[in-house]
């Protein structure tokens, strides 16, 4: 049986690990320090606890590693990867945004497009919705999908992986920007001016994608706004929680990535330019 590890027992990592564990797979949760993580479903009181092992103390070598720390924390786990992997270990990066994969030199490393919504407060993770990872389609990812078929973690393999990456970038750029800057949850989507800003950010993102050779058909702005409409008002985003908790946000991998592509192609993206500048300013310290 394959041996699974999950580095980063936050919202995404905990849901992935729970999905595998509850289906009988051998999985270890790894964090900065030993402890436990508790998982609950939104609207339900029942919680399930899992032990977390300190990554510095773990001696297990894993066949599959899900790396779910935020992009801003990747450097901290790099020194431990050699002892946790063998030559055929498959690493699945599960971060928002794009560009982190180039930091890895592991042959079988892939970045997933993640659709798992949740939040973590202290050691309790509340799972709101979805358990989906989208990966490029190849022999390695097909084998992973087959191996975990008995779990409720949904692996989707895409022959057009760049399309999926850009779609998620555009989903993230609007909702993450407005929730982080306002320090408020999806509740703010009830405000019409916020809806208008989100639509303009989405449209600018679609223009950047087109300049990169990724074309979206139909009214993608309406489609993504409908996704937002399905969010519970009390649900935050990863960047919202980081902003509230005083942690470094993933600005460089979402808004920053899009901003650099916009400037590369000489595009006019006033809304993106503004929110990117304000996000950078919000983290400045005197």
NORZI-V223354 format. One record per residue. N is the residue number from 0. D_FIRST is the distance of its C-alpha to the first C-alpha in Angstrom with 2 decimals. Layout:
# NORZI-V223354
n=<N	N>
d_first=<D_FIRST	D_FIRST>
This chain:
# NORZI-V223354
n=<0	1	2	3	4	5	6	7	8	9	10	11	12	13	14	15	16	17	18	19	20	21	22	23	24	25	26	27	28	29	30	31	32	33	34	35	36	37	38	39	40	41	42	43	44	45	46	47	48	49	50	51	52	53	54	55	56	57	58	59	60	61	62	63	64	65	66	67	68	69	70	71	72	73	74	75	76	77	78	79	80	81	82	83	84	85	86	87	88	89	90	91	92	93	94	95	96	97	98	99	100	101	102	103	104	105	106	107	108	109	110	111	112	113	114	115	116	117	118	119	120	121	122	123	124	125	126	127	128	129	130	131	132	133	134	135	136	137	138	139	140	141	142	143	144	145	146	147	148	149	150	151	152	153	154	155	156	157	158	159	160	161	162	163	164	165	166	167	168	169	170	171	172	173	174	175	176	177	178	179	180	181	182	183	184	185	186	187	188	189	190	191	192	193	194	195	196	197	198	199	200	201	202	203	204	205	206	207	208	209	210	211	212	213	214	215	216	217	218	219	220	221	222	223	224	225	226	227	228	229	230	231	232	233	234	235	236	237	238	239	240	241	242	243	244	245	246	247	248	249	250	251	252	253	254	255	256	257	258	259	260	261	262	263	264	265	266	267	268	269	270	271	272	273	274	275	276	277	278	279	280	281	282	283	284	285>
d_first=<0.00	3.79	6.50	9.48	13.09	16.27	19.48	22.44	22.41	25.25	25.68	23.33	20.53	20.75	20.59	17.51	15.73	17.16	16.12	12.39	12.84	15.06	12.68	10.19	7.80	7.74	10.76	13.78	17.24	19.41	23.18	26.38	26.71	24.96	25.67	24.35	24.35	25.49	24.97	27.55	28.44	31.83	34.48	32.48	32.90	29.61	27.36	23.88	23.29	20.28	20.56	20.95	20.61	23.18	21.89	24.32	22.86	19.08	17.87	14.12	13.21	11.10	9.49	11.21	14.36	16.58	20.03	22.23	25.21	28.44	29.76	32.43	29.94	27.86	29.98	29.09	25.38	25.88	26.60	23.18	21.04	21.44	19.94	16.92	15.99	15.59	17.36	14.73	13.74	14.58	16.97	18.22	21.66	22.75	26.47	29.68	32.01	31.44	31.88	29.27	27.01	29.71	29.19	25.83	25.60	21.85	21.58	18.87	20.35	21.41	23.47	22.77	25.71	25.02	26.42	25.60	28.74	28.97	30.73	30.20	32.99	32.52	29.09	29.11	27.58	29.25	27.41	30.07	28.50	25.92	22.19	22.46	21.32	23.10	21.94	23.61	22.59	21.17	18.49	16.16	16.68	16.51	12.96	12.10	14.13	12.46	8.88	10.55	13.18	12.89	13.95	17.61	17.20	19.13	18.51	21.69	22.17	25.78	27.75	30.38	28.43	31.63	33.19	30.42	30.80	34.53	34.45	32.47	34.77	37.73	36.28	35.75	39.03	41.32	39.67	38.36	41.81	43.90	41.84	41.60	45.29	46.52	44.18	43.77	41.12	40.98	44.15	46.14	45.35	48.04	50.56	51.90	52.54	48.91	47.86	50.27	48.86	45.30	46.53	48.30	45.29	43.19	45.96	46.19	42.44	42.81	45.61	43.59	40.73	43.36	44.68	41.19	41.06	39.01	41.06	40.63	42.42	44.21	44.93	41.83	43.71	44.16	40.56	39.27	41.97	40.75	37.26	38.99	41.01	37.87	37.06	38.13	41.22	39.66	36.59	36.71	35.01	33.09	36.34	38.35	36.26	36.43	40.18	40.79	38.78	40.58	37.49	37.54	36.92	35.03	38.40	37.88	34.84	36.37	40.18	40.59	38.52	40.61	43.79	43.30	42.73	45.80	47.98	46.73	48.06	51.15	50.36	52.22	49.72	51.88	49.56	46.54	48.83	50.12	46.89	45.32	48.40	48.39	44.72	45.38	48.53	46.82	44.75	47.72	48.73	52.18>
